[in-house]
Amino acid sequence: MKLTQAFTGIKTKCFIIITVLLFIMRYDVNAQNYHQLFKESVNLRYANPDSAQVNFKQCLSYFEENQDTAEIIDTKLILIELYSGNGNYLQAYDEAWSLLPLVENHSYLEKKIEANYRISTLYVILYQFKKAHLYLAEAELMVEELKDKQQQSLWRAKLYALNAWLITNEKPDYETSQKLLLKAIEENRKIDQKIGIVYSQMQLAELHLTNNYLKEAESILLNIEKNNIYKPSNSLLFDHFGQLYMKKGNYVLASVYLKKCLLAIDSFKNHLDNKVEVLDSLSSCYHYLGHNDSAYYYSRLASEVSHSLFGNKSLKNKELFEIKDAYQEKLDQQKLILLEQEKEVIRLKLFIYMAILAIIITGLIIRSKIRTRKIKQLKEQQALENKQQQLDLKLKNKELMTSALQLIERDSLLTDIRRNLEAMDFDAKNKVNVTNLISSINSNKAKKWDEFELYFTNINQEFYSTLKNRYPSLSATDLKMCALIKLGLSSKDMADIMAIGSDSINTSRSRIRKKMNLTREVNLTEFLSSVN
């Protein structure tokens, strides 16, 4: 017996160990596959950004499922760049906000700088300049904490360029923007960052163009065109050439460069948000050249592209940005406590988690069944109580109706007696007694109706409360009329109870229907009967 138990225990332990090993092997294979997909997508993002975007989303789902914080951060940063390049600013904004809680740890300082840089850029695009300044200033402070001098120069260059762009859009200051861009070029040269130099020089050329320093702009652009080794930047380069030659009045050459710009945008799938402005500029060139058909064609194409990009710079998107703007609120809502979990720790504790999970699932199933049973019993009990309450209410209302009809019959009889007494002649002695009797009849009649009304109100209190909540404009008289209609009394009986004429009853019905906004097709009696 003991040998059998020992053998069973060994089998159980072996099963657990084999399960854990299989899980670890499967985890390692999946991890390798997704890391390989990530690397391939990085190389693919310029050639085919749409496919790369799909791949990055798949990688992100896997990394989030396995709580791989470092990979989640890297993937989100690339997705932000892709969304921004395609003009999908809201998606970029959402990814940036979801990234901020992940980079709070000081070990991700550079990633936090990039997140702030991306958010500040998005705010500039949407003309939210004050907010852009806040995140830019925070990023500038964090850059000074970097220990790697090359990374420090790289980020200084990027932030100088962003600051120049922000100033140019907010309140143009040519000299300040120029100084910042020259600093950006200098920092890029320190670390031989050729791509950074190209973009900073193009931004400087754009600044010269904006301020009509055409000679300086042309000199920079020609130098870039001659030495440019980074082809994805051609879309901006050719756009600037187009704007330059338009300002110089050379619309033929301007149209050539603008067409080259469109080809570069379509080839590299970047700067798609500039496409509308390029098409509009091309339309203007053909208009000045007298080619009205071509001008109309590119104008219509600009409108179609603008619609397809669903107005990423619209007021609606600005409002949406503001709605999502509270960083601290975002942190509170998410309540994310992100800890770095080492893979070795996960492997060692995996079989314990599996056992605990099995116990928890079993407990939850049992608890769920007990809770479901209790809820069912409670619902049945409530249903019975509600049914009994409805029966009690119907019985009381039936008694009310019977009492009302008896009172009406009694009043009718007393009214006849009073009229006969008033019509008869009595001597002085008996006339006093008859007058007292008539007064007693009237007093008794009013007293009985007051008692009936008090009883009536107590029984129908819930009915009154419901009507008051739904239709606050109903008066006390309207509520009393509604209750009498619900009892099913005739207009004549209601007239006797309310001490008014039958025509007044019909007028009251119409007034109630109007206050309740009921159409002619709705039967008032049936409607009031349905009110609980």
N, C-alpha and C positions, 0 to 999 in steps of 0.2 A: 504493500500500500504506500509506504514512504517512498520507495523507488519510483513508483508511478507518479506521485506528486512532484518529486524532484525532476523527473524527466519532462513533465508538463511545464514546470517553471522554466527549465532550460529552453524548451521550444518557444515559449512566450518571449523570452529575452532575445533569442535569435531572430524571431520575427520582427521585433522592434528595431533591432540593430540593422537588419537588412532593409527595412522600410526607410530608416534614416539615411542609410548609405545611398539608396536609390534616389531619394529626394535631393540629397546633396549633389549627386552626379547630374541629375536633371537640371538643378539650379545652375551648376557650372556651365553646362552646355548652352542653356538659354542665355546666360550672362554673356558668354562668348559671342553668340549669334547677334545679340542686340548691340554689343559694343562694336562688332564688325559693321553692322548696319549703320551705326552712328558715324563711324569713320568714312564709310562710302558716301553717306549723305552730305558730310562736310565738303567733300570733293565735288559733289553733284549740285550744290546749292546755287552756283552761278550759271551752270549749263542748263539746269532744269529745276528752278526753284519750287515749282508746284509739286513735283515728285519728291523733292527733298523735304518739303513741308509735311507731306503725308508720312514719310519715313520718320521724321523727327517726332511727330505726334505718337506714332507707335512706340518709339523708344521711350518717350516721356511716360506713357501709360505703364510700361514695364518697370522703369526706374522708380516711379511713384509706388507701384505695387510692392516693390522690394525695398522701399525706403532708402534708396541710394541717393543721399542728399547732394553729393558733389556732382553726380551725373544729371540730376534733376535741374540744378542751377545752370550747368553748361547748356543743356538742351533748351531751357526756357530763354536764355540769353540769345541763342541763335534764332529761335522762333520769333522773338521780339524784333530782331533785325530783319527777318524775312517779311513779317507782317508790315513793318514800317516801309520797307522797300516796295511792297505791293500796294501801298496806300491804305492798308487795313489798320487804321490807327486805333480803333476801339479794341480790336483783338490784341494789338501790341500793348495797349494800356492795361488791359486785364491781366496779361501775362506778367507785365512789370510789377503790378500791385501784388500778385500772388507770389512773386519772387522775393519781395522785400522781407517778409518774416523769415525766409530761409537763410538770408545773408546777414542776420543780426549778429551771429557769432563772429568774433573778431578775426578768426582764421580765414573768413571769407571777405576780408576787407576790400580787396580789389574787385571782387564780384559786386559788392555793394556800391562801389564807385561807379561801375558800369550800369547798374540798375538805376541809380540817380541820374546818370548821364542820359540814359534812354528816356526816363520820365520827363526830365527837363526839356529834351528835344521835342517830345510830343506836345508839351505845353507851348513851346514856341510855335509849332505848326498850327495849333488851335488858338493862337494869340492870347494865351493865358500867361502874360509876362511876369506878373508878380510871383506866381507859383513856380515858374521856370527859374527865376532868380533864387528862390529858396533852396531848391534841390541842387542847383549849380553851386551855390555857396557851400552847401554841406559836402558836396563832392570835392571841392577845392580844399577844404580842411582835411578830409580823409586822405587825399593824395600826399599831403605833407607827412603823413604817418607811414607811408610805404618805405620799406628798407631797401628795396631793389631800385637803384638809381635809374636803370634803363626804363623800368616800368613807370617810375616817377616822371621822367621826361616824356614818355609816350602819353601819359594821361594829362600832363600839363599842356601839351600841344593840343590834344583833343578839346580840353576845357577852354583854352584860349580861343580856339576857332568857334566853339559853341557860344562863348560869351560875345564874340564879335558879331555873330549872326543874330543873337538876341538883341544887342544894341541897335543893329541895323534895322530890325523889324519894329522895335518898340519906339525909339526916338532917335532917328539917324544921327550919328556922330561920326563923321568920316575919319577924323584924326584918331580918335580912340579905337575905332574898329581896325584901322590900318595898323596901329601899334600892336594890338593883340594878335593880328594875323602874322605880322613879322616875327613876333615872339613864338608863335606856333611853328613857323617854318624853321626858326633857329633851334627849337627843342627837337624837332624831327631830324634835323641834320646832325645833332649831337649823337643820335643813336642810329643814323643812316636809315631812317624810316622813309623809303622812297615813295611809297603809296601815300603816306601822310603828307609828304612835301607836295606831291601833285595836287591833292585835294585842298590843301591850304593855299597854294598858289592860285588855283581856280577860284577859290572863294575871294582872294584878293583881287583877281581880275574882275569878278562880278561886282565887287565894291567900287572899283574904278569905273565900270560901265554905268552903275547906278548914279554915280556922281559926274558922268560925262567926261571922264579922263580917258578918252578913247585910245590915244597913243600908248599910254601906259598899259591899258588892258590888252591891246593887240600884241604888244611886245611879250607880255607874259604868256598869252595863249599860243603864240607861234613857238615860243621856247618849249612849252609843254608838248605841243603837237610833234615837235622834232624829236624830243627825248622820251616821250611817254612809253613806258613798258607795261602799264597796267590798263589793259583794253576796256574793262568794265567802266572805267571813268570817261570813256569816249562820249557817252550820252550827254554828260554835263559839258564836256569840252566843246562838242559841236553845237550845243544849245547856246553857249556863250558866244561862239563865233557867229552864229545866226543873229543874235541880239546886237552884236558889235556892228555887223555889216548893215543891219536894218537902220541903226542910228547914223551910219555913214551914208545912207541912201543907196547902197548897192544891193538892191532887192534880188537880183539874179543870184549873186554869190550867197546872200543870206538864205535864199530858198534851197540852195544846194546843201549848205551845212545843216539846215533844219531837217531836211530829208535824211541826211546821214544820222542825225540825232535820233530820228524815229526808228531807223534800222538798228541802231545800237540799243535802244530801249527794248525793242522786240527781241533782239538777239540775246541780250544778257538778262532780260526780265527784271531790270532794276530801274529805279526812279520813275515808276509808272505814274506817280502822282503829277509829274511834270509834263506828261504827254498831252494833256488838255491845253496847257499854255503854249506848247510847241506847235500844236495844230492850229491854234488861234493865230499865232505869229505867222505861220505859213500861209494861212488864209489872208492875212493882212498884206503879205508880200505880193501875192497874186492879184490882190485888189489894186495895189499901187502900180503893178505892171500892166493892169488893164485886162487880165485874164479872169474874167468874172465867173466863168464856169468852174475853174479850178478853185477860185476863192470860195464859192458857194460849197463845193464838194468838201473842202477841208473844214469849213465852218460847221457843216452838218456832222462831219466825222467827229469834230471836237465835242459837239453836243452829245453824240452817242456815247463817246468814251466817258464823258463827265457823268452821264446817267449810269453807266456800267460800274463806275467807281463809287456810286451812290453817295456823292457829295460829302466826301470825307472831311471837308473843311466847313460844313454847314453849321448854322446856329444850333440845330438839333444835337449834333455831335458835341458841340461845346457844352451844352446843358448836361448831356450824359456824362461828360468828363467831370463836371462839377458835382454831379450826384455821387460819383464814385470817389470823391476827392479826399475823404478823411482817413488818413493813414492809421491813426490810433484806433478809430472805430473798426477799421478793417482787421486790425490785430485782435481786438476784443471779440469780434464776431467769429473769426476763424479759430481762436483759442488754440493756436498751434504751439505745441511744445516739442520742438524738433531736436532730437538728440542724435549724435553720430553713433551708429550701431555697427560695431566691427563684425565682419563676416564670421570670424572664428568663434565669437561669443554666441552668435545665432546657431552655429553648427553644434556647439556643445550643449546648448539648452533646448534644442529642437524637440528631442523625444519627451522632455518634461512638458513643453508647451502642448504637444499632441495629446498627452495623457490628460492634462488640465482641460484642454479644449473638449475632449470626449465627455469629461465629467460635467463641464458647464453646459454642453449641448443637451445631455441627458436631463440635467436639472431644469433647463429652460423648457424642454418638451413637457416635463411633468408639471412645471409651474404654469405653462400655457394651458394645458388641459384643465387644471384645477380652476384657473382664472376664467377660462371659457365656460366651464360648468356653472361657476358662480354668477357670471354675467347673464347666462341663459336663465338661471333661476330668478335673478333679480328682475330681468325683463318680463318674465312670465308673471311674477308677483305684481309688478307695476301695471301690466296689462289688465290683470284681474281687478286691481284697485281702481284703475281708470274706468273699467267697465261698470263696476259697482257704483262709482261716483256718477256716471252718466245715467244709470238706472234711477239712483236716488234723486237726481236733478229732474229727470222726466216725471217721476212720481210727484215731487213737490210742485212742479209747474202745473201738473194735471190738477192737483188739489187747489192751486191758485186760481186756475181757470174756473173750476167748479164754484169756488168761493166768490169769484167776481160775478159769475152769472147769477148766483143766489142774491148777491147784493143788488145787482141791477133789477132783478125781479122784485125784491123787497122794496127798493126805492120806487119802482113803478107803482107798487101797491100803495105805499105811503103817500106818494104824490097824488094818487087818485083820492085817497081819504082826505088829504089836505084841501084839495080843490072842492070836494063835496062840502066839507065843513065851512069853507070860506063862502060857498054859495048859499048856505042856509042862514035863516034869520034866528037870532037868539035874543032873549031878553037881557037886560043889563047885567043881571047876576050871573047868568050862564055864559055870557059873551067873554067875560074875563077868563073863565076856565077854559073856554075853547081856544082863545088866543094863546094861553099858556101851553095848551096841548099842541097847537101848531108849531110853536117855538121849540118845544121839546122834540117834535118830529124832525125839524130841520137840524137841530143840534146833534141828535142821535145819528142822523144820516151822515153828517160831516165827520163825526167821531169814528164811525165804522170805516169810512173810506180812508181816514188817516191811519187806522190800525192796519188796514189791508195794504196801503202803500208802504208802511214800515216793513211788514212781513215780506212783501214783494221785493223790496230793495235788498234785504238781507239774503234772500235766496239767490238773487241774480247779481250779486256783487262782482263775481268773477267776469260775468258777461259785460257788466258796466266797465270794469277796468280794461278789458280787451278793446272795447270800442273806443274808450278815451285815448288809449295809446295809439291806436291805428288812425283815429279821426279826431284830433284835438279840438276841431271847430264845432263839434256837436255840443249843444247846450243840455242842461239838466232835463228840460222838457223833451228834447229830441231823444235822449237816452231812455226816458220813461216810455215814449212812443215806440221806440225800437223793441223794448221788452214786451209791450202789449202785442205788437205785430208778431213777435216770435211765438207768443202763446197761442196765436191763431184766432184772436178775437175778431169779430166783424167790425166794420167801420161804425155801425150804429152803437155796438157795445162799447167801443173805445170812446165814442163821442159822449156816452153817458158817464163813463168813468172819468174822463178828462173835463167833463162839464163844458163841452164846446159843441158846435154844430158839425154835421157830417161833412160839409164843405171844407171846414177848417182841418178836418182829418186828412182829406185829400191834399190840401195845401201843404200840410206837415209832411206827408209822404214825399211829395215832390221836392221839398226843401232838403229832406234827409238824403234822397237819392243824389241830389246835386252836390251836397257836402261830401258824399262818399265817391263821387265821380263814377257812378254806375251807368252803364249804357241801357238803352230801352230793352235790349234782349234779356237782361238780368232780372229775374223775379225777386223782389225785395224780401218777401216772406221766406223763400228758399235760401236766399243769401244770408239772412240773419239767423236762420236755423242752423246754418253750417258754422257759425261763429262759436267757438268754445270759450 
